[in-house]
Amino acid sequence: MLRHTALFMWRDTTNDAQKLIMKKGLAYLRYGCSSPREVDFGEDLFGGSSILHQVKPYKRTPFWKAREIGPICNFDVTLNLDFDNAEGLKQYNLDPVHHEVGEYDASVCRPERTARVDWWYEGPSLVHRGWIRHTALYLWADGVTDAQKMSFREALPSLKQSVPAVRSLVVGDNIGTLTTDYDLILDVQFADIKDAQTYFDHPAQREVAALATKCMMNEWTARITHRMLSG
């Protein structure tokens, strides 16, 4: 299955009515466009970028000092679209419905912060209504070695064995061609929010997160945790 994953961040001025219109547009992509096989979308369960509105800009940790702690907030909304093949994704990118929805999204989100990855995964659909999905998109740091890349990439799948709460864990490499695409995606699923929190607190997860500080542009990691097909 070929998946297009996109993470969005609200503008400071976006209101609740506009957010609802955007989410309705994301849901419509499954029916208005002919090529998507599956769709999943939802809002971050931990407040997304709202933390930025609660802290004065001059008091926030700047990105260039956040390499050790990672991103200072989650993204707000995620969209995942599955296609049978590359031709299906191409048709979607050319579809006027996609462009109409995308134009509205850009008006209520910060388009310069949108994070994207196109990636392949094997097996049945990764969409399970009501489950919790944690998504993290990574960028390799300048000068990172192949050995470091391999070490980090191999550490990610090991979390499925280390953390019993994990229902599904998949890692994918970006195949997209946009210069703004991220390099790597981690897709982890849980039965409920309690299991997700267990994963975040687990020592094995924290060890892997520490590896990211050494080989990733960690401050630019794009992450979100949402309930699948929740809107």
Order of alpha helices (4+ residues) and beta strands (2+ residues): beta-alpha-beta-alpha-beta-alpha-alpha-beta-beta-alpha-beta-beta-alpha-alpha-beta
